[in-house]
Amino acid sequence: MDCKETQRCIHLFLKDELDWDTAQKFVEHVRSCNECMEELTIEYLLSEGMSRLENADDIDVQKELEEMLNRTMLRVKRRKQLKAGLFMLASMLLSIILLGGTG
């Protein structure tokens, strides 16, 4: 994912509306690109910061963004594990069917 595509996805990421593959590429890019991380920080601050300032809530932008990025990668990892498990289960069931059952 390049910077332009990443920056177009910031709004969707903040709304948790990216598909799993795009979310993974987004997080990987943002973590390796200071410019895109800065854009993400600005967008996050604009979207979250204004409402928090009105309510006098504290905001730790870097910590909250890092937690959001970590949660996204954890969900992507869990989804991949689930897909692998389902593939293994389907393979076992197909093997049982092809071999004529359990005996």
Backbone hydrogen bonds in HBPLUS format (Angstrom, degrees):
<---DONOR---> <-ACCEPTOR-->    atom                        ^
c    i                          cat <-CA-CA->   ^        H-A-AA   ^      H-
h    n   atom  resd res      DA  || num        DHA   H-A  angle D-A-AA Bond
n    s   type  num  typ     dist DA aas  dist angle  dist       angle   num
A0006-THR N   A0002-ASP O   2.94 MM   4  6.11 159.2  1.98 152.6 159.4     1
A0007-GLN N   A0003-CYS O   2.84 MM   4  6.00 164.5  1.86 154.8 158.3     2
A0008-ARG N   A0004-LYS O   3.01 MM   4  6.24 144.8  2.14 143.4 152.9     3
A0009-CYS N   A0005-GLU O   3.16 MM   4  6.37 130.6  2.41 137.5 149.9     4
A0009-CYS N   A0006-THR O   2.99 MM   3  5.12 134.7  2.20  99.0 112.1     5
A0013-PHE N   A0009-CYS O   2.82 MM   4  6.04 157.0  1.88 160.5 168.1     6
A0014-LEU N   A0010-ILE O   2.94 MM   4  6.20 164.7  1.96 159.1 162.1     7
A0015-LYS N   A0011-HIS O   3.16 MM   4  6.38 136.1  2.36 137.7 149.0     8
A0017-GLU N   A0012-LEU O   2.79 MM   5  4.98 171.4  1.80 149.1 150.5     9
A0016-ASP N   A0013-PHE O   2.89 MM   3  4.84 158.1  1.94 105.7 112.1    10
A0023-ALA N   A0019-ASP O   2.84 MM   4  5.98 158.8  1.89 158.4 165.5    11
A0024-GLN N   A0020-TRP O   3.01 MM   4  6.21 157.2  2.06 149.0 154.3    12
A0025-LYS N   A0021-ASP O   3.09 MM   4  6.36 167.0  2.11 150.4 153.5    13
A0026-PHE N   A0022-THR O   2.79 MM   4  5.92 154.8  1.85 149.3 157.3    14
A0027-VAL N   A0023-ALA O   2.95 MM   4  6.15 170.2  1.96 153.3 154.6    15
A0028-GLU N   A0024-GLN O   2.99 MM   4  6.17 168.9  2.00 154.0 157.5    16
A0029-HIS N   A0025-LYS O   2.95 MM   4  6.07 157.9  2.00 145.7 151.8    17
A0030-VAL N   A0026-PHE O   2.87 MM   4  6.07 172.1  1.87 160.4 162.6    18
A0031-ARG N   A0027-VAL O   2.97 MM   4  6.07 159.7  2.01 152.1 157.1    19
A0032-SER N   A0029-HIS O   2.97 MM   3  5.21 139.1  2.14 102.6 114.9    20
A0033-CYS N   A0029-HIS O   2.93 MM   4  5.98 116.8  2.34 148.5 165.8    21
A0037-MET N   A0033-CYS O   2.99 MM   4  6.22 156.4  2.04 152.4 159.9    22
A0038-GLU N   A0034-ASN O   2.90 MM   4  6.06 149.6  2.00 144.4 152.4    23
A0039-GLU N   A0035-GLU O   3.04 MM   4  6.37 153.5  2.11 143.1 150.1    24
A0040-LEU N   A0036-CYS O   2.87 MM   4  6.10 159.5  1.91 149.0 154.5    25
A0041-THR N   A0037-MET O   2.89 MM   4  6.05 156.6  1.94 144.8 151.4    26
A0042-ILE N   A0038-GLU O   2.96 MM   4  6.20 158.6  2.01 149.1 154.3    27
A0043-GLU N   A0039-GLU O   2.96 MM   4  6.18 169.4  1.97 153.8 156.4    28
A0044-TYR N   A0040-LEU O   2.84 MM   4  5.98 159.8  1.88 150.6 156.8    29
A0045-LEU N   A0041-THR O   2.87 MM   4  5.99 161.5  1.90 147.4 153.0    30
A0046-LEU N   A0042-ILE O   2.89 MM   4  6.14 155.3  1.95 150.2 157.1    31
A0047-SER N   A0043-GLU O   2.92 MM   4  6.11 161.7  1.95 149.5 154.4    32
A0048-GLU N   A0044-TYR O   2.77 MM   4  5.75 170.7  1.78 158.2 161.5    33
A0049-GLY N   A0045-LEU O   2.72 MM   4  4.61 127.6  1.99 114.4 131.2    34
A0052-ARG N   A0048-GLU O   3.17 MM   4  6.35 157.3  2.22 152.9 159.9    35
A0053-LEU N   A0049-GLY O   2.81 MM   4  5.94 153.7  1.88 152.8 160.0    36
A0054-GLU N   A0050-MET O   3.13 MM   4  6.34 155.2  2.20 145.6 151.4    37
A0055-ASN N   A0051-SER O   3.27 MM   4  6.49 140.2  2.44 134.8 144.4    38
A0055-ASN N   A0052-ARG O   3.14 MM   3  5.07 124.8  2.46  91.8 105.9    39
A0056-ALA N   A0052-ARG O   2.86 MM   4  5.87 101.6  2.49 135.5 154.4    40
A0057-ASP N   A0052-ARG O   2.79 MM   5  4.87 153.5  1.86 148.0 147.2    41
A0056-ALA N   A0053-LEU O   3.13 MM   3  4.77 156.7  2.19  96.4 103.3    42
A0064-GLU N   A0060-ASP O   2.91 MM   4  6.05 172.0  1.91 166.9 169.6    43
A0065-LEU N   A0061-VAL O   2.86 MM   4  5.95 162.0  1.90 155.8 160.8    44
A0066-GLU N   A0062-GLN O   2.96 MM   4  6.06 161.0  2.00 147.1 152.7    45
A0067-GLU N   A0063-LYS O   2.96 MM   4  6.20 155.5  2.03 147.7 154.5    46
A0068-MET N   A0064-GLU O   2.96 MM   4  6.17 152.3  2.04 142.6 150.3    47
A0069-LEU N   A0065-LEU O   2.85 MM   4  6.13 159.2  1.89 154.2 159.5    48
A0070-ASN N   A0066-GLU O   2.87 MM   4  6.06 159.2  1.92 147.4 153.5    49
A0071-ARG N   A0067-GLU O   2.89 MM   4  6.06 160.3  1.92 148.3 153.5    50
A0072-THR N   A0068-MET O   3.05 MM   4  6.24 156.4  2.11 144.2 150.5    51
A0073-MET N   A0069-LEU O   3.06 MM   4  6.36 163.1  2.09 151.0 154.8    52
A0074-LEU N   A0070-ASN O   2.92 MM   4  6.12 153.2  1.99 149.7 157.7    53
A0075-ARG N   A0071-ARG O   2.94 MM   4  6.17 156.7  1.99 149.3 155.0    54
A0076-VAL N   A0072-THR O   2.96 MM   4  6.25 155.8  2.02 148.9 155.9    55
A0077-LYS N   A0073-MET O   2.92 MM   4  6.10 160.2  1.96 146.3 151.6    56
A0078-ARG N   A0074-LEU O   2.91 MM   4  6.13 163.0  1.94 149.8 154.3    57
A0079-ARG N   A0075-ARG O   2.93 MM   4  6.07 154.1  2.00 145.2 152.4    58
A0080-LYS N   A0076-VAL O   3.00 MM   4  6.26 156.0  2.06 148.9 155.0    59
A0081-GLN N   A0077-LYS O   2.97 MM   4  6.26 155.3  2.04 149.5 156.5    60
A0082-LEU N   A0078-ARG O   2.89 MM   4  6.10 155.0  1.95 147.3 154.1    61
A0083-LYS N   A0079-ARG O   2.91 MM   4  6.17 161.1  1.95 149.8 154.7    62
A0084-ALA N   A0080-LYS O   2.96 MM   4  6.17 155.7  2.02 145.9 152.5    63
A0085-GLY N   A0081-GLN O   2.90 MM   4  6.12 156.6  1.95 147.3 153.9    64
A0086-LEU N   A0082-LEU O   2.85 MM   4  6.09 160.0  1.89 153.8 159.2    65
A0087-PHE N   A0083-LYS O   2.94 MM   4  6.10 151.5  2.02 143.7 151.6    66
A0088-MET N   A0084-ALA O   2.98 MM   4  6.21 156.7  2.03 146.1 152.2    67
A0089-LEU N   A0085-GLY O   2.94 MM   4  6.17 160.7  1.97 149.3 154.5    68
A0090-ALA N   A0086-LEU O   2.89 MM   4  6.05 162.8  1.92 147.9 152.7    69
A0091-SER N   A0087-PHE O   2.88 MM   4  6.06 153.2  1.95 145.6 153.4    70
A0092-MET N   A0088-MET O   2.95 MM   4  6.22 155.3  2.01 148.5 154.8    71
A0093-LEU N   A0089-LEU O   2.95 MM   4  6.21 164.1  1.97 153.5 157.7    72
A0094-LEU N   A0090-ALA O   2.92 MM   4  6.08 158.9  1.97 147.4 153.3    73
A0095-SER N   A0091-SER O   2.95 MM   4  6.13 154.2  2.01 144.3 151.5    74
A0096-ILE N   A0092-MET O   2.95 MM   4  6.24 157.3  2.00 150.9 156.7    75
A0097-ILE N   A0093-LEU O   2.96 MM   4  6.20 161.0  2.00 149.7 154.8    76
A0098-LEU N   A0094-LEU O   2.85 MM   4  6.03 164.2  1.87 152.7 157.0    77
A0099-LEU N   A0095-SER O   2.90 MM   4  5.96 145.7  2.01 144.7 153.9    78
A0101-GLY N   A0096-ILE O   2.84 MM   5  5.12 165.6  1.86 160.5 156.0    79
A0100-GLY N   A0097-ILE O   3.23 MM   3  5.27 158.4  2.28 101.8 107.9    80
